Amino acid sequence: MATSKVLTGARVVLPSGTMPDARLTVDGARIGTVGPTTADATPEGAEVLDLTGHWVVPGFVDLHNHGGGGASFTSGTVEEVLRGIHTHRLHGTTTLVASTVTDEMDLLAQRAGLLSELAEQGDIAGIHFEGPFISPCRKGAHSEALLRHPDPAEVRKLIDAARGRAVMVTLATELPGGVDSVRLLVEHGVIAAIGHTDASYEQTVEAIDAGATVATHLFNAMPVLGHRSPGPIAALLQDERITVELINDGTHLHPASLELAFHHAGAGRVAFITDAMDAAGFGDGVYSLGPLEVEVRDGVARLAEGGSIAGSTLTLDRAFQRAVTVDELPVEEVVTAISANPARLLGVYDRVGSLEPGKDADLVVLDDTFALKGVMRRGDWVVHPQLG
């Protein structure tokens, strides 16, 4: 049950910058005040926590996540899906979009029905359909036998099955019906994401002009950047209308590629994602990703047949820590990419994505090495900071 809380002494990252030695109050499920630590009166009965030497940042927002804790958002029961959601909350993700993978259309529609109920309850922020409308040339960990062209009528079936809770669909927009499907998605308020694509530079520009606004895990599952055939990467990095997803786990991207993305897109157009599958927060072993078998060894997920990378075992606290300590990005830029930008894309920035009075009290406590120490969601501790 959310009660009044007072967090003092931490460096708090705000939209305007970092406030050292700050005082943040929580009233029920909402942020009350944020300001310098002073001798202001403490509400009677409030929990007071001295976080000197720590950072407080907004709760993380994951646009692209297939599961965790041994549970799949694509095939798990309601109880299993909730376990996967909780696993990621333990790692700082307080707002999460559940992503599916390619499957039979009827099964995807059934899955959309189950996930839409969880969205209505506030457990997830919506549904992302990754596949089946993707290129067989860039299928990654998707079953080629189940892929299909993005016929707008078929895309509409999935949107309808999600009962208003579809927030994003990944498409290979160069396929027949791709650009028309982008327009359909825009008309219905759903994000059209370009990904798992073999598109040329020109075809990518056409899709952006039609309304696509996201690059699904930029660099992965698309042609490499060429000097005469720049392909989709150049178009997606150049265009101010595009937000690029990045999987910062040290496996999907070379640090130079991440640096390239930040240099050309800027922190304001980057969204860190996990693209996590069941093994996130769970461990090595054999798993299923839709109809395909995945082997996880040393934290890296690959298809049992063919060896393609099959999502990740990443959690966003690890992505945050790596971005600061390995990639040497400013903390404020990482917060923008991991919280504010995805919240804006989802249309929920009025409630989450930054630490401002009146917003949901979703926050993460990090120590001076940027290791996670605490997580609060809607005023309740998911992980209580154990200090001392």
Secondary structure, 3 states (H helix, E strand, C coil): CCCCEEEEEEEEEECCEEEEEEEEEEECCEEEEEEECCCCCCCCCCEEEECCCCEEEECEEEEEECEECCEECCCCCHHHHHHHHHHHHCCCEEEEEEEECCCCHHHHHHHHHHHHHHHHCCCCCCEEEECCCCCHHHCCCCCHHHCCCCCHHHHHHHHHHCCCCEEEEEECCCCCCHHHHHHHHHHCCCEEEECCCCCCHHHHHHHHHHCCCEECCCCCCCCCCCCCCCHHHHHHHHCCCCEEEEECCCCCCCHHHHHHHHHHHCHHHEEEECCECCCCCCCCEEEEECCEEEEEECCEEEECCCCCECCECCCHHHHHHHHHHCCCCCHHHHHHHHHHHHHHHHCCCCCCCCCCCCCECCEEEECCCCCEEEEEECCEEEECCCCC
